[in-house]
Amino acid sequence: MIRYRSLFHFLSLLIVFLSVGFLAPILVAFIYNDGSQIALILSFFVTLGFGGILWFFTRGEIDLRLREGFAVVSLGWLACAIFGALPFYFSGEANITNSFFESMSGFTTTGASIFPKPAELPEGILFWRSFTHWVGGMGIIVFSIAILPLLGTGGISMMKAEMPGPTVEKIKPRIQDAAKSYWKVYVLISAAEAVLLKIGGMNWFDSLCHTFGTMATGGFSTKNESIAFYNDQPFIQYVIIFFML
């Protein structure tokens, strides 16, 4: 029997965590003054508000078992896709169906897109689109365990569900330390690629967005031609090939 209070409590924490992810594209939108600021800010408050309300009504002594862990992972991906679709919809760049498709494709690192000309999107929306790849590449749940100590021992059940296998407990004595180790390596490799792409001729915006897509091997790009845009810059292509491997 699934304990729904525990399930929705941890799901609320994931949603609140996701809302924090909107801060980076909001900053990008203000830097470029691209007109997507309102859509991203609205997405932030809607996501934070929903997660906060859900947390308030499910707070208390909570224990997450493996059964709820699997449910949180499944519903967590769905929730992230739903709330991750808000910037596309609020900005008017896509309808509800297409917004959800783009968000789900990003978080699951599938890479299929409904935007035939992504270069025409506002920078803030483009950054969020690529950022969904980067977060989904390692796993939303693992990222959350690393960032949110509030998950406590419940993180073990969530990590078992996210990364099935007999070695989860053996990685490190504390599951949160293991998740942090994964993300330290992930961030370090990402930073190395971003710097190399910048050296290769990309600006910081493009280097970060392409790094997000490369690390997840999802393929979202800021260019209509994707990496073919850089056919005359083989160094950039070599860097991306290396880091995808």
Sine and cosine of phi, psi and omega as CSV:
sin_phi,cos_phi,sin_psi,cos_psi,sin_omega,cos_omega
0.00,0.00,0.83,-0.55,0.01,-1.00
-0.97,0.24,0.74,-0.67,0.08,-1.00
-1.00,0.02,0.97,-0.22,-0.18,-0.98
-0.93,0.37,-0.48,0.88,0.02,-1.00
-0.90,0.44,-0.71,0.71,0.04,-1.00
-0.89,0.46,-0.69,0.73,-0.01,-1.00
-0.85,0.53,-0.79,0.61,-0.07,-1.00
-0.96,0.27,-0.42,0.91,0.06,-1.00
-0.91,0.42,-0.75,0.66,0.00,-1.00
-0.95,0.32,-0.51,0.86,0.08,-1.00
-0.91,0.42,-0.60,0.80,0.03,-1.00
-0.90,0.44,-0.61,0.79,0.02,-1.00
-0.91,0.42,-0.62,0.78,0.04,-1.00
-0.90,0.44,-0.65,0.76,-0.01,-1.00
-0.92,0.39,-0.66,0.75,0.06,-1.00
-0.88,0.47,-0.68,0.73,0.05,-1.00
-0.86,0.52,-0.69,0.73,-0.01,-1.00
-0.87,0.50,-0.61,0.79,-0.02,-1.00
-0.87,0.49,-0.56,0.83,0.03,-1.00
-0.89,0.45,-0.51,0.86,0.00,-1.00
-0.89,0.45,-0.33,0.94,0.02,-1.00
-0.96,0.28,-0.30,0.95,-0.09,-1.00
-0.90,0.43,-0.61,0.79,-0.01,-1.00
-0.90,0.43,-0.79,0.62,0.04,-1.00
-0.91,0.42,-0.48,0.88,0.08,-1.00
-0.88,0.47,-0.70,0.72,0.04,-1.00
-0.88,0.48,-0.69,0.72,0.03,-1.00
-0.87,0.48,-0.68,0.74,-0.01,-1.00
-0.88,0.47,-0.62,0.78,0.03,-1.00
-0.95,0.30,-0.60,0.80,0.02,-1.00
-0.88,0.47,-0.69,0.72,-0.03,-1.00
-1.00,0.00,-0.19,0.98,-0.02,-1.00
0.75,0.66,0.80,0.59,-0.17,-0.99
-1.00,-0.07,0.02,1.00,0.04,-1.00
1.00,0.01,-0.03,1.00,-0.03,-1.00
-0.99,-0.13,0.10,0.99,-0.07,-1.00
-0.86,0.51,-0.73,0.68,-0.06,-1.00
-0.89,0.46,-0.69,0.73,-0.01,-1.00
-0.88,0.48,-0.67,0.74,-0.03,-1.00
-0.95,0.30,-0.65,0.76,0.04,-1.00
-0.90,0.43,-0.67,0.74,0.03,-1.00
-0.89,0.46,-0.65,0.76,0.04,-1.00
-0.88,0.48,-0.65,0.76,0.01,-1.00
-0.88,0.48,-0.75,0.66,-0.07,-1.00
-0.95,0.32,-0.60,0.80,0.04,-1.00
-0.90,0.44,-0.71,0.70,-0.01,-1.00
-0.92,0.39,-0.72,0.69,0.02,-1.00
-0.89,0.45,-0.68,0.74,-0.01,-1.00
-0.89,0.45,-0.71,0.70,0.00,-1.00
-0.90,0.43,-0.73,0.68,0.01,-1.00
-0.89,0.45,-0.63,0.77,0.01,-1.00
-0.91,0.41,-0.68,0.74,0.03,-1.00
-0.91,0.42,-0.69,0.73,0.01,-1.00
-0.89,0.46,-0.64,0.77,0.04,-1.00
-0.90,0.43,-0.67,0.74,-0.05,-1.00
-0.86,0.50,-0.67,0.75,-0.07,-1.00
-0.99,0.11,-0.11,0.99,0.01,-1.00
-0.86,-0.51,0.13,0.99,-0.07,-1.00
-0.94,0.34,0.25,-0.97,-0.01,-1.00
0.78,-0.63,-0.25,-0.97,0.04,-1.00
-0.95,0.32,0.92,-0.39,-0.08,-1.00
-0.83,-0.56,0.69,-0.73,0.07,-1.00
-0.79,-0.61,0.83,-0.56,-0.05,-1.00
-0.98,-0.20,0.89,-0.45,0.06,-1.00
-1.00,-0.04,0.11,-0.99,-0.04,-1.00
-0.87,0.49,-0.61,0.79,0.00,-1.00
-0.86,0.51,-0.73,0.68,0.04,-1.00
-0.94,0.35,-0.50,0.87,0.03,-1.00
-0.86,0.50,-0.72,0.70,0.05,-1.00
-0.89,0.46,-0.65,0.76,-0.02,-1.00
-0.92,0.40,-0.65,0.76,0.00,-1.00
-0.90,0.44,-0.67,0.74,0.01,-1.00
-0.88,0.47,-0.73,0.68,-0.01,-1.00
-0.89,0.46,-0.77,0.63,-0.01,-1.00
-0.95,0.32,-0.46,0.89,0.01,-1.00
-0.90,0.44,-0.71,0.71,0.05,-1.00
-0.88,0.47,-0.66,0.75,0.00,-1.00
-0.90,0.43,-0.70,0.72,0.00,-1.00
-0.89,0.45,-0.68,0.74,0.00,-1.00
-0.90,0.44,-0.60,0.80,0.04,-1.00
-0.92,0.39,-0.63,0.78,0.00,-1.00
-0.92,0.40,-0.79,0.61,-0.03,-1.00
-0.96,0.29,-0.48,0.88,0.06,-1.00
-0.93,0.37,-0.30,0.95,0.02,-1.00
-0.99,0.17,-0.28,0.96,-0.11,-0.99
-0.85,0.53,-0.70,0.72,0.00,-1.00
-0.86,0.50,-0.62,0.78,0.02,-1.00
-0.90,0.43,-0.64,0.77,-0.04,-1.00
-0.97,0.23,-0.74,0.67,-0.03,-1.00
-0.91,0.43,-0.48,0.88,0.01,-1.00
-0.98,0.18,-0.18,0.98,-0.01,-1.00
0.99,0.15,0.18,0.98,-0.03,-1.00
-0.99,0.16,-0.31,0.95,-0.03,-1.00
-0.38,-0.92,0.39,-0.92,0.08,-1.00
-0.98,0.18,-0.02,-1.00,-0.10,-1.00
-0.88,0.48,-0.72,0.69,-0.04,-1.00
-0.89,0.45,-0.75,0.66,-0.02,-1.00
-0.92,0.39,-0.57,0.82,0.04,-1.00
-0.89,0.45,-0.70,0.72,0.02,-1.00
-0.91,0.42,-0.66,0.75,0.02,-1.00
-0.86,0.50,-0.73,0.69,-0.04,-1.00
-0.90,0.43,-0.66,0.75,-0.01,-1.00
-0.92,0.40,-0.72,0.69,0.02,-1.00
-0.89,0.46,-0.65,0.76,0.04,-1.00
-0.89,0.46,-0.59,0.81,0.01,-1.00
-0.94,0.34,-0.79,0.61,-0.06,-1.00
-0.91,0.41,-0.56,0.83,0.02,-1.00
-1.00,0.06,0.04,1.00,0.02,-1.00
0.84,0.54,0.50,0.86,0.05,-1.00
-0.94,0.34,-0.70,0.72,0.10,-0.99
1.00,-0.03,-0.09,1.00,0.09,-1.00
-0.95,0.32,0.61,-0.79,-0.11,-0.99
-0.70,-0.71,0.53,-0.84,0.06,-1.00
-1.00,-0.09,-0.04,1.00,-0.02,-1.00
-0.99,-0.12,0.95,-0.32,0.01,-1.00
-0.95,0.32,-0.43,0.90,-0.02,-1.00
-0.75,-0.66,0.98,0.22,-0.04,-1.00
-0.88,0.48,-0.42,0.91,-0.03,-1.00
-0.89,0.45,-0.31,0.95,0.00,-1.00
-1.00,0.05,-0.10,0.99,0.02,-1.00
-0.97,0.24,0.46,-0.89,0.10,-1.00
-0.88,0.48,0.51,-0.86,-0.06,-1.00
-0.86,0.51,-0.62,0.78,0.00,-1.00
-0.89,0.46,-0.66,0.75,0.03,-1.00
-0.93,0.36,-0.66,0.75,0.05,-1.00
-0.87,0.49,-0.67,0.75,-0.01,-1.00
-0.91,0.42,-0.70,0.72,0.03,-1.00
-0.88,0.47,-0.67,0.74,0.00,-1.00
-0.85,0.53,-0.71,0.70,0.01,-1.00
-0.96,0.29,-0.56,0.83,-0.02,-1.00
-0.90,0.44,-0.54,0.84,0.05,-1.00
-0.88,0.48,-0.58,0.81,0.09,-1.00
-0.86,0.50,-0.75,0.66,-0.12,-0.99
-0.90,0.43,-0.69,0.72,0.01,-1.00
-0.93,0.37,-0.69,0.73,0.00,-1.00
-0.93,0.36,-0.39,0.92,-0.05,-1.00
-0.88,0.48,-0.68,0.73,0.05,-1.00
-1.00,0.01,-0.48,0.88,-0.01,-1.00
0.86,-0.50,0.85,-0.53,-0.02,-1.00
-0.85,0.53,-0.65,0.76,-0.09,-1.00
-0.92,0.38,-0.71,0.71,0.00,-1.00
-0.89,0.45,-0.65,0.76,0.04,-1.00
-0.87,0.49,-0.68,0.73,-0.03,-1.00
-0.91,0.41,-0.65,0.76,0.02,-1.00
-0.88,0.47,-0.60,0.80,-0.01,-1.00
-0.94,0.34,-0.57,0.82,-0.12,-0.99
-1.00,-0.03,-0.61,0.79,-0.15,-0.99
-0.97,-0.25,1.00,-0.09,0.05,-1.00
-0.90,0.43,-0.23,0.97,0.03,-1.00
-0.88,0.47,-0.35,0.94,-0.01,-1.00
-0.93,0.37,-0.47,0.88,0.07,-1.00
0.80,0.61,-0.65,-0.76,-0.03,-1.00
-0.93,0.36,-0.32,0.95,0.05,-1.00
-0.89,0.46,-0.37,0.93,0.02,-1.00
-0.89,0.47,-0.45,0.89,0.01,-1.00
-0.90,0.44,-0.73,0.69,0.00,-1.00
-0.89,0.45,-0.64,0.77,-0.01,-1.00
-0.92,0.38,-0.63,0.78,-0.03,-1.00
-0.95,0.32,-0.57,0.82,0.09,-1.00
-0.87,0.49,-0.64,0.77,-0.01,-1.00
-0.95,0.31,-0.59,0.81,-0.03,-1.00
-0.98,0.21,-0.60,0.80,-0.05,-1.00
-0.79,-0.62,0.97,0.25,-0.09,-1.00
-0.90,0.45,0.56,-0.83,0.01,-1.00
0.49,-0.87,0.31,-0.95,-0.09,-1.00
-0.99,0.16,-0.05,1.00,-0.15,-0.99
-0.97,-0.24,0.10,1.00,-0.07,-1.00
-0.85,0.53,-0.71,0.70,-0.06,-1.00
-0.94,0.33,-0.38,0.93,-0.10,-1.00
-1.00,0.03,-0.16,0.99,-0.07,-1.00
-0.89,0.46,-0.75,0.66,0.05,-1.00
-0.38,-0.92,0.39,-0.92,0.01,-1.00
-0.84,0.54,-0.58,0.82,-0.01,-1.00
-0.91,-0.41,0.81,-0.58,-0.10,-1.00
-0.90,0.44,-0.51,0.86,0.01,-1.00
-0.92,0.39,-0.61,0.80,0.06,-1.00
-0.89,0.46,-0.63,0.78,0.02,-1.00
-0.89,0.45,-0.71,0.70,0.00,-1.00
-0.89,0.46,-0.65,0.76,0.03,-1.00
-0.89,0.45,-0.62,0.79,0.01,-1.00
-0.89,0.45,-0.69,0.72,0.04,-1.00
-0.84,0.54,-0.72,0.69,-0.09,-1.00
-0.96,0.27,-0.49,0.87,0.10,-1.00
-0.88,0.47,-0.70,0.72,0.04,-1.00
-0.91,0.42,-0.69,0.72,-0.01,-1.00
-0.87,0.49,-0.71,0.70,0.01,-1.00
-0.92,0.39,-0.65,0.76,-0.01,-1.00
-0.89,0.46,-0.72,0.69,0.02,-1.00
-0.90,0.43,-0.65,0.76,0.02,-1.00
-0.87,0.48,-0.70,0.71,0.00,-1.00
-0.88,0.47,-0.65,0.76,0.01,-1.00
-0.88,0.47,-0.68,0.74,0.00,-1.00
-0.92,0.39,-0.68,0.73,-0.01,-1.00
-0.86,0.51,-0.67,0.74,0.01,-1.00
-0.90,0.43,-0.69,0.72,-0.02,-1.00
-0.91,0.42,-0.63,0.77,0.05,-1.00
-0.91,0.40,-0.59,0.81,0.07,-1.00
-0.90,0.43,-0.68,0.73,0.05,-1.00
-0.89,0.46,-0.56,0.83,-0.02,-1.00
-0.96,0.28,-0.17,0.99,0.09,-1.00
0.82,-0.58,-0.13,0.99,0.06,-1.00
-0.97,0.25,0.43,-0.90,0.19,-0.98
-0.99,0.17,0.14,-0.99,-0.09,-1.00
-0.89,0.45,-0.60,0.80,0.00,-1.00
-0.88,0.47,-0.78,0.63,-0.01,-1.00
-0.92,0.40,-0.61,0.80,-0.02,-1.00
-0.91,0.42,-0.64,0.77,0.03,-1.00
-0.93,0.37,-0.72,0.70,-0.02,-1.00
-0.89,0.46,-0.66,0.75,0.01,-1.00
-0.96,0.30,-0.49,0.87,0.11,-0.99
-0.90,0.44,-0.69,0.73,0.01,-1.00
-0.85,0.53,-0.70,0.71,-0.01,-1.00
-0.95,0.32,-0.52,0.85,-0.01,-1.00
-0.95,0.31,-0.74,0.68,-0.04,-1.00
-0.87,0.49,-0.54,0.84,0.00,-1.00
-1.00,-0.01,-0.12,0.99,-0.14,-0.99
0.76,0.65,0.59,0.81,0.00,-1.00
-1.00,0.01,-0.66,0.75,0.13,-0.99
0.98,-0.19,0.04,1.00,0.08,-1.00
-0.88,0.48,0.69,-0.72,-0.02,-1.00
-0.75,-0.66,0.32,-0.95,0.07,-1.00
-1.00,0.00,-0.07,1.00,-0.06,-1.00
-0.94,-0.34,0.56,-0.83,0.04,-1.00
-0.89,0.46,-0.58,0.82,-0.02,-1.00
-1.00,0.03,0.04,1.00,-0.08,-1.00
0.84,0.54,-0.67,-0.74,-0.07,-1.00
-0.94,0.33,-0.30,0.96,0.06,-1.00
-0.88,0.47,-0.34,0.94,0.06,-1.00
-0.87,0.49,-0.45,0.89,-0.07,-1.00
-0.96,-0.27,0.52,0.85,-0.01,-1.00
-0.86,0.50,-0.48,0.88,0.00,-1.00
-1.00,-0.02,0.14,0.99,0.03,-1.00
-0.78,-0.63,0.97,0.25,-0.09,-1.00
-0.86,0.51,-0.46,0.89,0.01,-1.00
-0.85,0.52,-0.68,0.73,0.01,-1.00
-0.89,0.45,-0.67,0.74,0.00,-1.00
-0.92,0.40,-0.64,0.77,0.03,-1.00
-0.90,0.44,-0.66,0.75,0.02,-1.00
-0.88,0.48,-0.72,0.70,-0.02,-1.00
-0.91,0.42,-0.66,0.75,0.05,-1.00
-0.87,0.49,-0.71,0.70,-0.04,-1.00
-0.88,0.48,-0.71,0.70,-0.07,-1.00
-0.97,0.24,-0.43,0.90,0.14,-0.99
-0.91,0.41,-0.65,0.76,0.06,-1.00
-0.90,0.43,0.00,0.00,0.00,0.00
